[in-house]
């Protein structure tokens, strides 16, 4: 078992659009984000405790009762909002207020404190280094410090691979991840040969990316809210 918890917990996710003030069509971006979050709320309703919603013009948040789909939800939002860049803070912890299943506004507790802290840490890292080393950060309690460190190292690996993708590589990788198509099917979508798809995936380090993606999914699937406790 990867995690050790002695309390009821949830997975709080806060997303924040990077350099939002520099975006020319902010209204269009916000409208698109709203539609994407609606899709998330429908597609991942089995995992969501409190629906994702825009909290400020540049931020949004949601609450999960299981970590099983955490990375998939984040990657889906990133894919749909690209080329708009978003930083994500993940906080694992309890929620001390009432939870409204229809909207995550108003809920508070260690889960959200930690997600917020992750967002602030990412901003500081970006400002200090001028270039980001990751766009996702997770924070747990003190008993899971090593687990937190391991996951954040994996997020850095994923980001180092992803930021090198060309537009074509990104499109092919996302098709593989979210349409679950094989190389022959993908070759028909992009009107190239299966060999071309294989080369694109290889240069994009897709299989390494997919492996660490699966590892995070497996690890976070241990995080579940037990309503019986």
N, C-alpha and C positions, 0 to 999 in steps of 0.2 A: 504494500500500500504506500502510495507516494505522499499523501497528506495525512496530518493528524489534527483533528478538530474535536473540541469538547463543547460545542455550542451550536445552536441553530444558525445557519448561514445562507447567504444568497450571493449571487454574482452581479455586482453593479458595473455597468459599462457607461462611460462618458466619452463621447466623441467631440472633437473640436477641430473645425476647419482651420488649416494652416494658412497664415497670411491672407485672411479673409478680406481685409480692408483693401487689398490690392486687386481683388477680383472686380472686373468691370461690370459684369452682369449679376450682381449679388442677388437681386430679386429672382432671377431665373434659377440660380443655384439653390436658393432656399426652397423654391417651389419643387425643384427636382428632388432635393433631400427629403422633403415632406412625402413625396410619392414613394421614394425608396424605403423610407421607414414604414409606410403603410404596407408595402410588400413584405417587409421583414415581419411585421406583426401578424400578417396572415400566414406566411410560409412557415414560421417558427413558433406558432402559437402554443405548441406543446411544451416548449422550453421557457416561455416568457411568463413571468409572474406579474410584471407591470409593463405595459406597452411602451415601446420606444416613442419618444416625442421630442420635438425641438423645445429646448428650455430657454435659450437665448437665440439671437439671430445667427450666431456662429456655432452654437453648441446643441447637443442632443444627448439624451440618456435613456437607459432602459434597465430593467431588473429581471434577472433570470433565476429560476429555482433549481436549475441544473446547469453544470458547466459543459455538458456534452456537445452543444452546438456553438459554444462561444466563438471559437476561431472561425467557424464557417460563417457565422453572422457578420463578423468583422470583415472577413475577406469579401463577402458579398457586397457589403456597403462600399468598400474600397473600389471594387470592380465597377459598380454601377455609377459611382460618383467621379471616377477617373475622367479627366486629368486633375480634378480638384483633389488636393491632398488633405488627409485627415489624420490627426493623432488620436490614439485611443488609450484611455486609462481603464484598467480592470481592477476592481476592488473586491476581494473575497472577505465577507464578514456578515455580521448580524445587521438587522434593520430594527431600529428602536421605536419607530412610529407606525401608525396604521398604513397599510399598503392599499392603494387604489389600483385595481387591476387594469383599469382603462387608461391610466396615464401615470407616469412615474414622478410627476411633480409633487412635492410635499413630503415624500418619504425621506427619511434621514437615518443615519447610524453609521457604524464603522465601515460597512461595505462601501457606502458613498464617500465617506471621508477618504478612504484609501484610493478610490478611483480618482477623486479630485486631486489628491496628492500626486498621483502618477502624472496627471496632466501638467501640473505645475513643474514637476521634475523634468518632464520632456521639454517644456518651454525653456527651462534654464539650460539644459544640455544643448539645445539647438542654438541658443543665444551665445553660449560660451564657445562652442566648437564651430559655429557658423553653419555647419552641415550636420544633419541628424544622423545618429548611429542606429536609431530604431524609431518606428512610428507607433509601437505598442509597448506598454509597460504594465506590469501587474504587481500588486502588493497584497500580502497576506498578513497574518499575525506573527508575533515573534517566534512562536513554536515552529513555524514553517519557513524560516528564513532561508534555509538552503534550497528548499523547493522553489521559493520565489526567485532566488538567484539563478537556478537552473533554467527556469522558464524564460526569464529575461535574457539569458544568454542565447536561447533558441530563437527568441524574437529578433535578436540582433543578426543572427545567421540568416533568417528568412529575409530580413530587410536588405542585407548586403547582397543577396541573390536578386531580389526583386528590383532594386534600384538600377540594376544593369540591363534589365530587359529592354529590348527594342519594342516599338509599337506592335509589330507582327508577333514577336515572341509572347508579349503580354496577352494578345488576343487568343493565340493558340493555347496558352497555359490556362487561361480562364475557361475556355471551352472544355478543356480536359477536366478541370476541377468541378465545374458546375453542370455540364451536360453529360458527364460520365460517358463520353463517346470514345470509341477506340480510334486508332490512328487512321484506319481506312475511312471511317465515317467522317473524321475531321478533315481529311484530305479532300473529300467531296465538298465540304462546306467552304473551304478556302481555295478550291479549284487548283490544287497542286497534287503532286504524287505523294504516296504514303512515305516514300523515302525522304521527301522534303520535310514532311511533318516530323519524322524521326530526327532529322538533323536540327530542326528548329528547337525541339524539346531538349535535345542533348546540349546545344549551345546555351540554352536558358537554364541549365542545371535543374530541369523540371523534376527529375526523379529524386534528387536530394531534397528539393523543396517539398515535394509530396510526402516524403518520408518524415521530415520534421513536422510538417503540417499534421500528419496522422498521429505523431507522438504527442503533440500538444492536445489534440482532440481526445486521445486516450487518457492522458494525465488529468485534464480538466473534467472528464466524465466522472471522476471520483467525487467531485464537489456536487453534493445534492442536498436540498432542503428536505428534511424528514418531518412531515406534518404530524407524525405520531409522537414526537418528542415534546 
